[in-house]
Amino acid sequence: MRRETQNILLVLLGGALLKIGINGDYLRYVKPAQQPWVVAGGAVILLLGAVAIVRDVLTARQTRTVTGGQDHDDPARSATHQAGTDTAGHDHHHPARSAWLLVVPVLAVFLVSPPALGSDSVIRTSAGAPRSAVAQDAAAFPPLPAGDVVPLTLTEFVTRAGWDSRGSLNGRTVRLSGFVVHAKEGVLLARMVIRCCAADASPMTVRLTGPQAARFPDDSWLEVTGQLVPGTATAANGYTPDVTVTALQPIPAPQDAYEY
């Protein structure tokens, strides 16, 4: 790969990291706590690329200044040098063109904002209770707050449904939010949970009972109010509890689509 291509790739990559770190798109790849590292990494890479470009430009000018006088004094050497340059350029034409293809994925970050992981990832990945739940027992779950409707994350709801032997969710009305997944088990409400980055994401899912949710397409975001069907979150079904839906409404997709 030519140095010019390397330098441009550094500038584009650093700029892309700065862009997603500042506008919030980094949340589709890593946890919020990683933002300073994304921004700092982008700034360093961008600076390195800019310094390399400036250095190469200055070096090229100095080389032309030195060799220009020598070639002027020796026409034969100048012609030989020009011929060698043309030959070298011909030899490296195709490799240079291939190297420029590496710019395409970096440019895509600038031009296209990829969506967060959605229904397709849920279908391809087995759901399950959070790993931290394995070490929990009934005493680890604090009482739910008072109120007619308790807002919970999908992770907390699934964890309690599968591991809280005291049944703290039984008879309680909860409010959950997530995206719709049409699976063989039925209509699911799902969120992707990540520990570090999107590469280790795993789904948390609940099955929505009743016909209301079936009319919404995959990846539609819903706010659902309902109650747990006790005993439905088991290892056999990937700890996917049933929820009796009492109300639901579509909501905009949040900027931070993941749970942690």
N, C-alpha and C positions, 0 to 999 in steps of 0.2 A: 504494500500500500504506500502511495506517495505521501510525503510529509504534508503537502497541501491538503490532501483528503483527511489525514489524521487530525490536523489542526481544526478544520471545519467541523469534523465530527465532535471534537471536544467542545467547541463553541456551541454547537446545536444541542448537545447533550446537557451541558451546563445550563443553557437557557431553558431547556425543557423542564429540568428539575426545579429551577427557580419559578417557572410559570405554574406548575402544579402545586408547588409548595405555598405560593402566595394566594392563588385563587381557590384553594381548597380541594382541587382534584386529587391531591395526594391521598385523601381519605378513601379512595377506591383501591388503594394498594397497601397502605400501612395504617397502623394505629395513630390516633391524634398526637400521642407523645413523641412520635417520630418526626414531626414537622420541623423542629430546629435542625435536625440532622439532614433532612432533605434540602432545606434552604441553604445550609452551610455547605453541603456537598456540591450543590449546583453552583454556588458562588466560586468555590475553589476550582472546579473543573472549567468554568467559564474563564476565570482569570488565567489559568494555565494555558488554555487555548489561545487567548488574546496575546499573552506574552510570547508564545511560540510563533505566532504569526508575525508579530513585530520583529522578533529576532531574525526570522528567516528573511523578511523584507530587507532589513539592514544588511544582513550577510550577502544577499544577492546584489545589492547596490555596490558594496565594497568589491565583490568579485568582478562585476562588470567594469568597475573603474580600473582595477589592476589588469585584467586580461584585455580590456579594450585597447590600451596603448600597445601591448605586445602584438596583438593581431594586426593593428594598423601598420606596424613596422614590418611584419612578415605576412604578406598576402597568402602565401602557400599554406602557412600554419592556420590562418583564419579559415581558409576553404576546407582544410582537413577537419578543423574543429566543428565547422558548421555541418559537414557531412556526418561526423560522429554523432552530433546532436540529433540529426534527422533519423539516423539509424536507431539510436537508443529510444527516441520517441516512438518509432514504429514498433519496436520490440515490446514496449510497455503499454501500448495503446489499449489492448483488450483487458489486461489485468487492472489498469486504472479504471476502465469503465465498470468492471465487476465490483471494484471497491466502492464505487459511488452508490451501489445498491444498498450499502449499509446506512446511507443517509435516510432511506425511505422510512424505516420504523421510527427514527427520531423525529422526522418531520410530521409523522402521523400524530405524535403527541401534541404538536402545536395546532394541527388542523382538525383533529377528531378527538372528542372527549369520550372515551370508552365508558360504557355503563358499568355499574357495580355488578358483582356476581348475582345471578338471579335464578329463575326456575330451572334452567338447564343444569346448573351446578347442583341444585337440590336433587334432581332426578338421577344424576350420575354419582352422587355421594350419599353414603348411608347416614341417616340421622342417628342421633344418640344423645344421651344425657351428657352434660359437661363432665370432663374428667375429674374436676374437683369434687363432683358429687359423690364419687366413689368413696371418698374419705369422710363424708358427712354422715351424721345420724340425726335423729329427731331433735336432739338438743341444739343442733347447730342452726336451726331455722328460728329466727325471732318471730314474735306474733305479728300478724298482718295489721296494718293501721285500720282504725275505725273508719266507717263510711259505707254508704250504700254500694259504691263502685270503687274498686281498688285498682289503680293503674300499676301494671307490672311489665317488666321486660319479658320477652318470650323465653329467654334463658332462665330467669328466675321462676317463671310459671312451670316450665318443663321440669326443672330441677325439683321443685316442691311436689309436683304431681307424681314423679317417679320415686322420690326418696324420702319424703316426709311421712313417716309412719303415723304421726298424730293427725294427719288429714286436715291441715290448716286451710286448705282450699275448699274443702267440702262445704257446699251451701253458700259460698261467697261468690259474689258477682265481680268479675274482673274486666279490665279494659286492656286489650292487646293491640299491637300494630305490627304489620308485616306485609309481605307480598304474596299473591295468590299463586299456587302451584296445582295444576290438575294432574294428579298421579293416579296410579291404579288403585291406591287405597281410598281415593276420593279427592275432595277439594281440601288442600292444605293451606294453612297460613304459616309462612316461614320467615326466618331471618338467618343470615350467615354470621357465624361467630368466628372471630379470628383471635389468635394469641399474639401474633407478631405482624404478619402480613397476609395478603390475600392468598398466598400460596398454601397456607395451612388452614384455610377456611373450612368449616364444617357446618352443616345446617342444624337449626333447631326448628321443629315443626309441630303443629297441632292440627288435628283433623276437625274441620268445621262441619257440624251436623245441621241439616236443614237445607232447603233449596235456595236460600238467598244468595249464597256465595257463588253458586255454580254459574251465574250469568256474567261474572267478571272474568276477563281473559287472564292468562298467565302474566305474571309480573305487575299486575295491578296492585296498588297499595291500598290497604283497608285498615280502618280502625274498627275493631270487633269488640262488642260487649257480650259477655256470656258467662256460663258456669262450667266448671270441670265435671265430666262424667267420672265419678270415682272408680279407681281400679283399672282404668284403660291405658295407663302408661306402663308398659312392661318391656322387658328385654326383647321379647319376641317381635314386637312392632317397632323397635328402635326408640323406645320411650317417646312415642307420639301419642299424647293423650287426646281424647275427644272433648270437644267444647260444644255445649248446647248454645247456639247463637240466639241471643235475644234482640240484638240490634247491630247493624254495621253500616258504615259509610265510607265511600272512597276518600282518600287523602292524597296530597302530593307526595311524591317520593322524597324522603329526607336527603339532605346533602350527605350526611353520614349514614349510610345504609346498613352498616355492620353493628353487631354487638360484641362486647369484649369480656 
